[in-house]
Amino acid sequence: MAQILLTGLLPVVLLVALGGAVRARLSENAWAGLDRLNFEILFPALIFAAAASRPIAPASLLVVGPLVWAVLALGLALGWLARPFGPERFLDFAGGWQTAWRFNTALGFVIVGALPSADLGLYAVAIGMAIPLANIFAVTALSRGEGLGAMGALRRVALNPFLLASLAGVAVGLSGVTLPRPVLTPIEMLAGAAIPIALISIGATLRWGALARLDRFSLMLVSTKLVALPLAVTLAALALGSHAPIVPVLIVFAALPTASAAHVLAAGFGADRRLAAGLIAQSTTLSALTLPVWMTVAEWMAGVESVASLAG
């Protein structure tokens, strides 16, 4: 597991550090332009590719969908408890609030693929169902923070590139259609650039002292994502006596650090980029301590399932 974490997290840390090292070489407008490129093109390509790259069985949606939606809704509710301790401007709070339920899709693929007990196909279904709702939650909160009316907020949600990409990806996954290589290859090339550029931009905007300073606001959001959500999944599975194959996948899904896209989305709406960048860095760094625990729990739950199957 140490090797898995090293492989998954060290490149993230190095790219964030690179952003900090080259911050002064680009103007503020240049960094803002990179964020806009990521918001409009690169991250939508990544979201679409993640959801559309594997077939999604319609029957699995009835099981996996409500479970991952419940995890996201719990993150939304627990994150709201940090409102009294966050920024006064709601838009800035919304930019940080989203880190309580957003998840690092790419790191999840690395971890789930390396765990013997976890089913990568189920994880693909989970993120395919989770991405649209996660973005609806985030875009709705940020739109409200902009002070838009009901119709204006609805329009921003409906036309958001993240949401459109995730819905299109799920539709392709459900259809079972395999996109032709001339179409899929450029999408994958764009997707491959999204995370590195986002991490470098995070490093350029990050207040490095924030890594060592967890105030009450950031501690509540980070602990919601890294501790409360996977703990809730584990306790619910134990209470229900569930040994379903989805349980280890859900534990890992709930335990993932927040998504780099949270910074891109916050910047796209004009929220405080530094706040979002700091929360992402804190969540990613501290996940090096929490992920091994939840990976062990996921394997233990899978072991319980195996014993139950033999007993049956």
C-alpha positions as CSV (number, residue, x, y, z in Angstrom):
1,M,0.0,0.0,0.0
2,A,2.9,2.3,0.7
3,Q,4.0,1.8,-2.9
4,I,0.5,2.5,-4.2
5,L,0.3,5.8,-2.3
6,L,3.8,6.8,-3.3
7,T,2.9,6.2,-7.0
8,G,-0.3,8.1,-6.7
9,L,0.6,11.0,-4.5
10,L,4.2,11.8,-5.2
11,P,3.6,13.0,-8.7
12,V,0.8,15.3,-7.4
13,V,3.1,16.8,-4.8
14,L,5.9,17.3,-7.3
15,L,3.6,19.1,-9.8
16,V,2.2,21.4,-7.1
17,A,5.8,22.2,-6.1
18,L,6.7,23.0,-9.7
19,G,3.8,25.5,-9.8
20,G,5.2,27.2,-6.8
21,A,8.7,27.3,-8.3
22,V,7.6,28.9,-11.6
23,R,4.9,31.2,-10.2
24,A,6.8,34.4,-10.9
25,R,7.6,33.4,-14.5
26,L,4.0,33.9,-15.7
27,S,1.8,36.9,-15.2
28,E,-1.5,36.7,-13.2
29,N,-3.4,37.0,-16.5
30,A,-1.5,34.0,-17.9
31,W,-2.4,31.8,-14.8
32,A,-6.0,33.0,-15.1
33,G,-5.9,32.0,-18.8
34,L,-4.7,28.5,-17.9
35,D,-7.5,28.1,-15.4
36,R,-10.0,29.2,-18.0
37,L,-8.6,26.7,-20.5
38,N,-8.9,24.0,-17.9
39,F,-12.4,25.0,-17.1
40,E,-13.8,25.2,-20.6
41,I,-11.9,22.4,-22.4
42,L,-9.4,20.2,-20.6
43,F,-11.3,19.1,-17.5
44,P,-14.5,18.5,-19.4
45,A,-12.5,16.2,-21.7
46,L,-11.2,14.4,-18.6
47,I,-14.6,14.0,-17.0
48,F,-16.1,12.8,-20.3
49,A,-13.4,10.3,-20.9
50,A,-13.6,8.9,-17.3
51,A,-17.4,8.3,-17.6
52,A,-17.4,7.1,-21.2
53,S,-14.4,4.9,-21.3
54,R,-16.1,1.8,-19.9
55,P,-19.6,0.4,-20.6
56,I,-22.1,1.1,-17.8
57,A,-24.6,-1.6,-17.1
58,P,-28.1,-0.1,-16.7
59,A,-29.0,-2.5,-13.9
60,S,-25.9,-1.5,-11.9
61,L,-27.2,2.1,-11.8
62,L,-30.1,1.1,-9.5
63,V,-27.6,-0.1,-6.9
64,V,-24.5,2.1,-7.3
65,G,-26.2,5.4,-8.1
66,P,-28.2,5.9,-4.9
67,L,-25.2,4.8,-2.8
68,V,-22.7,7.2,-4.3
69,W,-25.4,10.0,-4.2
70,A,-25.9,9.4,-0.5
71,V,-22.1,9.8,0.1
72,L,-22.1,13.1,-1.9
73,A,-25.2,14.3,-0.1
74,L,-23.7,13.5,3.3
75,G,-20.5,15.5,2.3
76,L,-22.7,18.4,1.3
77,A,-24.6,18.4,4.6
78,L,-21.5,18.0,6.8
79,G,-19.6,20.6,4.8
80,W,-22.4,23.1,5.4
81,L,-21.7,22.9,9.2
82,A,-18.5,24.8,8.5
83,R,-20.4,27.8,7.1
84,P,-20.2,29.9,10.4
85,F,-16.4,29.6,10.3
86,G,-15.8,30.2,6.5
87,P,-15.4,33.4,4.4
88,E,-18.2,36.0,4.8
89,R,-18.8,36.1,1.0
90,F,-20.9,33.1,0.1
91,L,-19.2,32.7,-3.3
92,D,-15.8,32.2,-1.6
93,F,-17.4,29.8,0.9
94,A,-19.0,27.8,-1.9
95,G,-15.6,27.5,-3.6
96,G,-14.3,25.8,-0.5
97,W,-17.5,24.0,0.5
98,Q,-17.4,21.9,-2.7
99,T,-14.1,20.2,-1.5
100,A,-16.2,18.4,1.2
101,W,-17.7,16.1,-1.4
102,R,-15.7,16.4,-4.7
103,F,-13.3,13.5,-5.2
104,N,-10.0,12.8,-7.1
105,T,-11.1,10.5,-9.9
106,A,-7.6,9.8,-11.2
107,L,-6.2,8.8,-7.9
108,G,-9.2,6.6,-7.3
109,F,-8.4,4.6,-10.5
110,V,-4.9,4.0,-9.2
111,I,-5.9,2.8,-5.8
112,V,-9.0,0.7,-6.8
113,G,-6.9,-0.9,-9.6
114,A,-4.2,-1.9,-7.1
115,L,-6.5,-3.3,-4.4
116,P,-7.2,-7.1,-4.9
117,S,-10.7,-6.8,-3.5
118,A,-11.9,-3.8,-5.4
119,D,-13.7,-4.0,-8.7
120,L,-12.5,-1.4,-11.2
121,G,-15.7,-1.8,-13.3
122,L,-17.9,-0.9,-10.2
123,Y,-15.7,2.1,-9.5
124,A,-16.1,3.3,-13.1
125,V,-19.9,3.0,-12.7
126,A,-19.6,4.9,-9.3
127,I,-17.8,7.8,-10.7
128,G,-20.0,7.9,-13.8
129,M,-23.0,8.3,-11.5
130,A,-21.2,10.6,-9.0
131,I,-19.7,13.2,-11.4
132,P,-23.0,14.7,-12.6
133,L,-24.4,15.1,-9.1
134,A,-21.1,16.4,-7.6
135,N,-21.1,19.1,-10.3
136,I,-24.7,19.9,-9.9
137,F,-24.1,20.5,-6.2
138,A,-21.0,22.6,-6.8
139,V,-22.3,24.7,-9.7
140,T,-25.6,25.4,-8.0
141,A,-23.7,26.6,-4.8
142,L,-21.3,28.8,-6.8
143,S,-24.2,30.2,-9.0
144,R,-26.0,31.1,-5.8
145,G,-22.8,32.8,-4.6
146,E,-22.8,35.0,-7.7
147,G,-26.2,36.4,-6.7
148,L,-28.0,35.1,-9.8
149,G,-31.7,34.7,-9.8
150,A,-33.4,31.3,-10.1
151,M,-33.4,31.3,-13.9
152,G,-29.9,32.6,-14.1
153,A,-28.6,30.0,-11.7
154,L,-30.5,27.3,-13.6
155,R,-28.9,28.5,-16.9
156,R,-25.4,28.4,-15.4
157,V,-26.0,24.9,-14.1
158,A,-27.4,23.6,-17.3
159,L,-24.6,25.1,-19.5
160,N,-21.7,24.3,-17.2
161,P,-19.0,22.5,-19.1
162,F,-18.3,20.0,-16.3
163,L,-21.9,19.0,-16.0
164,L,-22.4,18.7,-19.8
165,A,-19.3,16.6,-20.1
166,S,-20.3,14.3,-17.3
167,L,-23.9,13.8,-18.6
168,A,-22.5,13.1,-22.1
169,G,-20.0,10.6,-20.7
170,V,-22.6,8.7,-18.8
171,A,-24.9,8.6,-21.8
172,V,-22.1,7.1,-23.9
173,G,-21.3,4.6,-21.2
174,L,-24.9,3.5,-20.9
175,S,-25.3,3.2,-24.7
176,G,-22.4,0.7,-24.9
177,V,-21.1,2.5,-27.9
178,T,-17.3,2.5,-28.4
179,L,-16.2,5.8,-29.8
180,P,-14.0,5.6,-32.9
181,R,-10.3,6.2,-32.2
182,P,-10.1,9.3,-34.4
183,V,-12.7,10.9,-32.1
184,L,-11.5,9.4,-28.8
185,T,-7.8,10.0,-29.2
186,P,-7.9,13.8,-29.2
187,I,-10.3,13.8,-26.2
188,E,-7.8,11.5,-24.3
189,M,-5.0,13.9,-25.3
190,L,-6.9,16.9,-23.9
191,A,-7.8,14.8,-20.8
192,G,-4.2,13.9,-20.2
193,A,-3.2,17.6,-19.9
194,A,-6.0,18.5,-17.4
195,I,-4.6,17.3,-14.1
196,P,-1.0,18.4,-14.7
197,I,-2.0,21.9,-15.6
198,A,-4.5,22.1,-12.7
199,L,-1.8,20.9,-10.2
200,I,0.8,23.4,-11.5
201,S,-1.8,26.2,-11.3
202,I,-2.7,25.1,-7.7
203,G,1.0,25.3,-6.8
204,A,1.2,28.8,-8.3
205,T,-1.7,30.1,-6.3
206,L,-1.2,28.2,-3.1
207,R,-0.3,29.9,0.1
208,W,2.3,27.4,1.2
209,G,1.8,28.3,4.9
210,A,-1.8,26.9,4.6
211,L,-0.4,23.4,4.4
212,A,0.7,23.7,8.0
213,R,-2.2,25.8,9.2
214,L,-5.5,24.0,9.5
215,D,-8.0,26.5,10.9
216,R,-11.5,25.4,12.1
217,F,-13.0,25.9,8.7
218,S,-10.4,23.9,6.7
219,L,-10.2,21.2,9.3
220,M,-14.0,20.7,9.2
221,L,-14.0,20.4,5.4
222,V,-10.9,18.2,5.1
223,S,-11.9,15.9,7.9
224,T,-15.4,15.5,6.4
225,K,-13.8,14.3,3.1
226,L,-11.0,12.1,4.6
227,V,-12.6,10.7,7.7
228,A,-16.3,11.3,8.2
229,L,-17.5,10.0,4.8
230,P,-15.5,6.7,4.7
231,L,-16.3,6.1,8.3
232,A,-20.0,6.6,7.6
233,V,-19.9,4.1,4.7
234,T,-18.0,1.5,6.8
235,L,-20.4,1.9,9.8
236,A,-23.5,1.6,7.5
237,A,-22.2,-1.5,5.8
238,L,-21.4,-3.1,9.2
239,A,-24.8,-2.1,10.6
240,L,-26.6,-3.6,7.6
241,G,-24.4,-6.7,7.5
242,S,-23.7,-5.9,3.9
243,H,-21.0,-7.9,2.2
244,A,-21.7,-6.7,-1.3
245,P,-18.8,-6.2,-3.7
246,I,-19.6,-2.5,-3.9
247,V,-18.6,-2.0,-0.2
248,P,-14.8,-1.8,-0.7
249,V,-15.2,0.4,-3.7
250,L,-17.5,2.8,-1.8
251,I,-15.1,3.0,1.1
252,V,-12.2,4.0,-1.2
253,F,-14.5,6.3,-3.2
254,A,-15.6,8.1,0.0
255,A,-12.0,8.3,1.3
256,L,-10.5,10.0,-1.8
257,P,-9.0,13.5,-1.3
258,T,-10.9,16.3,-3.0
259,A,-10.6,16.9,-6.7
260,S,-8.2,19.2,-8.4
261,A,-11.1,20.4,-10.5
262,A,-12.5,22.2,-7.4
263,H,-9.8,24.9,-7.9
264,V,-10.6,25.2,-11.6
265,L,-14.4,25.5,-11.0
266,A,-13.9,28.0,-8.2
267,A,-11.6,30.1,-10.4
268,G,-14.2,29.9,-13.3
269,F,-16.9,31.4,-11.1
270,G,-14.6,34.1,-9.6
271,A,-14.4,32.6,-6.1
272,D,-11.2,32.8,-4.0
273,R,-8.8,30.6,-5.9
274,R,-6.3,30.6,-3.0
275,L,-8.7,29.2,-0.6
276,A,-9.7,26.4,-2.9
277,A,-6.0,25.7,-3.7
278,G,-5.1,25.5,0.0
279,L,-8.0,23.1,0.7
280,I,-7.0,20.9,-2.2
281,A,-3.4,20.8,-1.1
282,Q,-4.3,20.0,2.5
283,S,-6.7,17.3,1.5
284,T,-4.2,15.7,-0.8
285,T,-1.3,15.9,1.6
286,L,-3.3,14.5,4.6
287,S,-4.7,11.7,2.5
288,A,-1.3,10.1,2.6
289,L,-2.0,9.5,6.3
290,T,-5.7,8.5,6.0
291,L,-5.8,6.5,2.8
292,P,-3.7,3.6,4.1
293,V,-6.2,3.2,6.9
294,W,-9.3,3.1,4.7
295,M,-7.5,0.9,2.1
296,T,-6.9,-1.6,5.0
297,V,-10.5,-1.3,6.1
298,A,-11.7,-1.9,2.5
299,E,-9.6,-5.1,2.3
300,W,-10.9,-6.2,5.7
301,M,-14.5,-5.7,4.6
302,A,-13.8,-7.7,1.5
303,G,-12.3,-10.4,3.7
304,V,-15.5,-10.5,5.8
305,E,-17.4,-10.9,2.6
306,S,-15.3,-13.9,1.6
307,V,-15.7,-15.6,4.9
308,A,-19.5,-15.0,4.7
309,S,-19.6,-16.5,1.2
310,L,-17.7,-19.6,2.4
311,A,-20.0,-19.9,5.4
312,G,-23.0,-19.7,3.1
